[in-house]
Amino acid sequence: MKRYILDRDYPRMLAAFGISAEEALRRAGVPEDTFAHETPTMTGEGYFSFMEAVGELAPDRNAAVKMASAEGIEQFSPPIFASYCAADGRHCIERLGRYKRLIGPMEFIVQEDGGALSVEMTCGDAELTMPAFLVEVEFAFLVNLLRTATKKHIVPVFASMQEVPADEAFAEYLGCVIAAAPRNILGFSSEDMEVPFVSHNDAMWSYFEPELGRRLAELEADESFSARVRSALVEALPAGECSADDIARRLGVSRRTLQRRLSEEGTTFQKQLNHTRELLAKHYLSTTVMGTDEIAYLLGYLELNSFLRAFSSWCGESPSEWRKSHRE
């Protein structure tokens, strides 16, 4: 059964709104030590049960809006922050639609027609139903993100929900009437989607893109243990945590188990480390202006010469020579 990685800051964020993550986990029937792990994960069913419990524990009915519009919420996870760095609303939603599954068992279906862009929020699993509280959070979050990034009061042109909130506070926040319907859809004018984001930052996006792309590829096509190792390496390398022991700890296995499972797939930890470093090095060289010393640091090398020797063995030329012929 597919598991989804959660941010370890969930308990802290929920506590700021008077909600106990431990109590929510208990109500959802999810292990209470979930967020104590190096890499917290949940199944799709567990995640929806957890969010439903969060909604039940919320101290007031407007909690969804308050949580979704909290200051700094755009920095809560790499996919969200990467979307916040987009050029405008259209690109932001397209980016969110592509990487939403990295946050949880959800998908965006984005369509544009007749001067309006619609975003339908659905489950990644056809057998599951999104909790009403989660839909409210997602709607409020998207509206808040667009308003924060543009510094304009963006108002949806229409909204439909499977369960419409009983009070009017949520509709007032959105600024439009909410219709009861079989699908959860939020619509915006195409004109509003062209308003430039003041938070537009291509440089930051270039840092996030390789990690997000790799994680998404692994969700879609590669369920191997090697893929999990590479994903963990992408997160660990900038912190200099690139030993087999470091990655085994992140994946919740012993060093011996890590080596055995990689061997069963016909590879080794060193091969996966080298492969990940090579791909990231090429990305940084082709999409950023960082110097080789900075890149070496981000790849976990203690000495620049070690990186230069490694790159030469991969590509048969120096980083500067490779950059000249592959610059985007």
C-alpha positions as a printed Julia matrix, in Angstrom:
328×3 Matrix{Float64}:
   0.0    0.0     0.0
   1.42   3.39   -1.0
   2.54   5.63    1.85
   2.87   9.4     1.76
   5.61  11.43    3.44
   4.44  14.11    5.87
   6.23  17.13    7.27
   7.56  16.66   10.81
   6.36  20.19   11.64
   2.7   19.12   11.54
   2.41  18.83   15.36
   3.92  22.29   15.89
   1.65  23.88   13.3
  -1.46  22.19   14.73
  -0.49  23.13   18.29
  -0.49  26.8    17.24
  -4.23  26.39   16.61
  -4.95  24.51   19.82
  -5.04  21.07   18.2
  -3.16  18.08   19.6
  -1.52  16.03   16.86
  -1.27  13.09   19.28
  -5.01  13.17   19.95
  -5.76  13.44   16.23
  -3.52  10.44   15.52
  -5.24   8.49   18.28
  -8.71   9.27   16.96
  -7.63   8.37   13.43
  -6.26   5.01   14.54
  -2.79   5.98   13.3
   0.34   5.18   15.41
   0.79   7.97   17.94
   4.55   8.09   17.38
   4.14   8.83   13.65
   5.73  12.28   13.85
   8.56  11.04   16.07
  10.04   9.19   13.11
  12.8   10.71   11.0
  10.5   10.46    7.97
   6.79  10.39    9.04
   4.53   8.52    6.62
   0.85   7.57    6.35
  -1.3    5.6     3.98
  -3.93   7.51    2.02
  -6.65   6.14    4.26
  -4.68   7.04    7.37
  -4.05  10.57    6.1
  -7.73  11.25    5.43
  -8.71   9.81    8.82
  -6.08  12.02   10.46
  -7.35  15.18    8.71
 -10.93  14.29    9.61
  -9.85  14.0    13.25
  -8.05  17.36   13.02
 -11.32  18.91   11.85
 -13.2   17.36   14.77
 -10.65  18.7    17.25
 -10.56  22.22   15.76
 -11.6   24.71   18.48
 -13.79  26.8    16.16
 -15.65  26.37   12.9
 -13.4   28.78   11.04
 -10.27  26.75   11.82
  -9.81  25.66    8.2
  -9.42  29.26    7.02
  -7.16  30.2     9.93
  -4.88  27.22    9.32
  -4.73  27.7     5.56
  -4.03  31.43    5.78
  -1.47  31.32    8.6
   1.63  33.43    8.04
   4.4   31.42    6.44
   2.13  28.54    5.37
   3.63  28.74    1.86
   6.92  27.51    3.29
   5.39  24.43    4.91
   6.66  22.03    2.22
   8.85  22.13   -0.9
   5.94  21.62   -3.38
   4.03  24.53   -1.84
   7.03  26.84   -1.69
   7.97  25.96   -5.27
   4.45  26.93   -6.39
   4.71  30.18   -4.45
   7.8   30.98   -6.54
   5.87  30.65   -9.83
   5.42  33.53  -12.28
   1.64  33.86  -11.89
  -1.51  32.06  -10.76
  -1.76  29.87  -13.83
   1.78  28.56  -13.46
   1.32  28.24   -9.71
  -1.76  26.03  -10.08
  -0.17  23.99  -12.84
   2.83  23.4   -10.59
   0.64  22.5    -7.62
  -1.37  20.17   -9.84
   1.78  18.38  -10.89
   3.28  17.96   -7.44
   0.21  17.79   -5.19
   0.55  14.05   -4.73
   3.88  14.62   -3.02
   2.0   16.26   -0.15
  -0.75  13.67    0.26
  -3.27  11.43   -1.52
  -4.81  14.27   -3.54
  -4.86  15.34   -7.16
  -5.73  18.58   -8.97
  -7.62  18.42  -12.24
  -7.02  21.76  -13.94
  -9.05  22.97  -16.91
  -9.4   26.36  -18.61
 -12.34  27.33  -20.77
 -14.52  30.35  -21.41
 -12.3   32.79  -19.57
 -12.14  30.75  -16.38
  -9.62  28.32  -14.91
 -11.1   25.58  -12.71
  -9.34  23.41  -10.14
 -11.04  20.18   -9.13
  -9.68  18.53   -5.99
  -9.96  14.75   -6.0
  -8.59  11.73   -4.16
  -5.57   9.92   -5.44
  -7.43   6.73   -4.48
 -10.86   6.17   -6.03
 -11.95   4.17   -2.96
 -11.38   7.1    -0.6
 -13.42  10.25    0.0
 -11.82  13.56    0.94
 -12.98  14.75    4.4
 -15.03  17.96    4.26
 -12.56  19.71    6.57
  -9.66  18.9     4.24
 -11.56  20.31    1.26
 -12.14  23.54    3.18
  -8.45  23.75    4.07
  -7.42  23.14    0.45
  -9.83  25.75   -0.92
  -8.81  28.36    1.66
  -5.13  27.57    1.17
  -5.27  28.04   -2.6
  -7.15  31.34   -2.34
  -4.78  32.61    0.34
  -1.72  31.59   -1.68
  -2.96  33.51   -4.72
  -3.79  36.58   -2.65
  -0.47  36.52   -0.79
   1.64  35.95   -3.91
  -0.07  38.68   -5.97
  -0.79  41.15   -3.12
  -4.28  41.42   -4.61
  -7.65  40.3    -3.28
  -8.24  37.45   -5.74
 -11.84  36.17   -5.56
 -13.01  32.88   -7.1
 -15.71  33.23   -9.77
 -17.41  30.03   -8.6
 -17.08  27.2    -6.1
 -18.78  23.84   -5.59
 -18.37  21.37   -2.73
 -19.71  17.95   -1.87
 -20.38  19.22    1.66
 -21.08  22.94    1.88
 -20.19  24.46    5.3
 -23.27  25.18    7.39
 -22.3   28.73    8.34
 -21.5   31.58    5.97
 -18.03  32.44    7.28
 -16.24  30.18    4.78
 -18.18  31.57    1.78
 -17.41  35.08    3.01
 -13.72  34.29    3.07
 -13.79  32.94   -0.49
 -15.95  35.85   -1.63
 -18.34  33.78   -3.72
 -21.41  31.58   -3.39
 -20.69  27.89   -2.8
 -22.93  25.44   -4.63
 -23.64  21.9    -3.42
 -22.41  19.5    -6.1
 -20.9   16.02   -6.56
 -17.41  17.47   -7.12
 -15.12  19.86   -5.24
 -14.21  22.61   -7.73
 -12.85  26.13   -7.38
 -12.88  28.49  -10.39
 -10.92  31.68  -11.08
 -11.01  34.19  -13.91
  -8.28  33.71  -16.51
  -7.46  37.4   -16.15
  -6.69  36.99  -12.44
  -4.46  34.04  -13.26
  -2.22  36.36  -15.29
  -1.49  38.76  -12.42
   2.28  38.51  -11.75
   3.43  36.99   -8.48
   5.55  39.32   -6.37
   7.07  36.13   -4.95
   8.26  34.95   -8.38
  11.73  33.43   -7.95
  13.2   31.22  -10.68
  16.44  30.75   -8.74
  14.62  29.12   -5.82
  12.6   26.98   -8.21
  15.81  25.68   -9.75
  16.81  24.34   -6.34
  13.48  22.6    -5.74
  12.76  21.25   -9.21
  15.21  18.31   -9.33
  14.06  16.97   -5.97
  10.35  17.37   -6.77
  10.73  15.87  -10.22
  12.59  12.88   -8.86
  10.06  12.29   -6.11
   7.19  12.49   -8.58
   8.87  10.09  -11.0
   9.29   7.63   -8.17
   5.61   7.9    -7.22
   4.51   7.37  -10.81
   6.85   4.68  -12.02
   9.52   3.53   -9.61
   8.58   1.82   -6.36
  12.03   0.26   -5.97
  14.12   0.54   -2.84
  16.82   2.19   -4.98
  14.35   5.0    -5.71
  13.72   5.52   -2.0
  17.46   5.71   -1.42
  17.89   8.32   -4.19
  14.99  10.39   -2.84
  16.51  10.33    0.66
  19.91  11.3    -0.76
  18.45  14.37   -2.49
  17.24  15.62    0.89
  20.33  14.57    2.85
  23.2   15.7     0.6
  22.98  19.47    1.32
  23.27  18.67    5.04
  26.34  16.53    4.44
  24.47  13.41    5.59
  25.46  11.12    2.76
  26.76   7.96    4.44
  24.99   4.61    4.26
  24.25   4.95    8.0
  22.65   8.39    7.45
  20.36   7.13    4.7
  19.49   3.91    6.53
  18.38   6.01    9.5
  16.22   8.24    7.29
  14.54   5.19    5.76
  14.04   3.49    9.1
  16.14   0.41    8.31
  19.49  -0.92    9.44
  22.64  -0.41    7.39
  22.75  -4.15    6.72
  19.14  -4.16    5.47
  19.82  -1.17    3.23
  22.81  -2.91    1.65
  20.95  -6.19    1.28
  17.91  -4.66   -0.43
  20.07  -2.68   -2.82
  22.04  -5.84   -3.61
  18.78  -7.64   -4.4
  18.11  -4.93   -7.01
  21.57  -5.38   -8.52
  23.08  -2.15   -7.22
  25.02  -0.72   -4.29
  24.76   2.32   -2.06
  27.87   3.86   -3.62
  26.39   3.52   -7.11
  23.18   5.24   -6.01
  25.16   7.99   -4.26
  27.31   8.61   -7.34
  24.3    8.57   -9.67
  22.37  11.07   -7.53
  25.38  13.37   -7.22
  25.99  13.28  -10.96
  22.38  14.15  -11.85
  22.24  16.99   -9.32
  25.64  18.33  -10.37
  24.54  18.51  -14.0
  21.31  20.22  -12.99
  23.07  22.87  -10.92
  25.63  23.5   -13.66
  23.02  23.88  -16.4
  20.38  25.91  -14.54
  22.22  28.04  -11.95
  25.24  30.33  -11.75
  26.62  28.65   -8.62
  30.34  28.08   -8.51
  31.85  24.61   -8.37
  32.73  25.08   -4.7
  29.07  25.76   -3.84
  27.9   22.79   -5.87
  30.49  20.55   -4.22
  29.14  21.62   -0.83
  25.51  20.92   -1.8
  26.54  17.47   -2.99
  28.15  16.62    0.33
  31.82  16.81   -0.69
  34.21  17.93    2.02
  36.85  19.01   -0.52
  36.43  20.7    -3.9
  39.1   18.48   -5.48
  37.11  15.38   -4.59
  34.13  16.76   -6.52
  36.29  17.77   -9.49
  37.81  14.28   -9.72
  34.41  12.63   -9.43
  32.85  14.84  -12.1
  35.73  14.16  -14.46
  35.22  10.42  -14.01
  31.5   10.78  -14.81
  31.71  13.04  -17.82
  35.3   13.01  -19.03
  35.62  16.78  -18.63
  35.68  19.43  -15.92
  32.49  21.05  -14.55
  33.34  24.37  -16.26
  33.84  22.65  -19.62
  30.59  20.73  -19.25
  28.72  23.9   -18.26
  29.85  25.76  -21.39
  28.38  23.12  -23.68
  25.19  22.4   -21.73
  24.08  25.78  -20.41
  20.28  26.2   -20.75
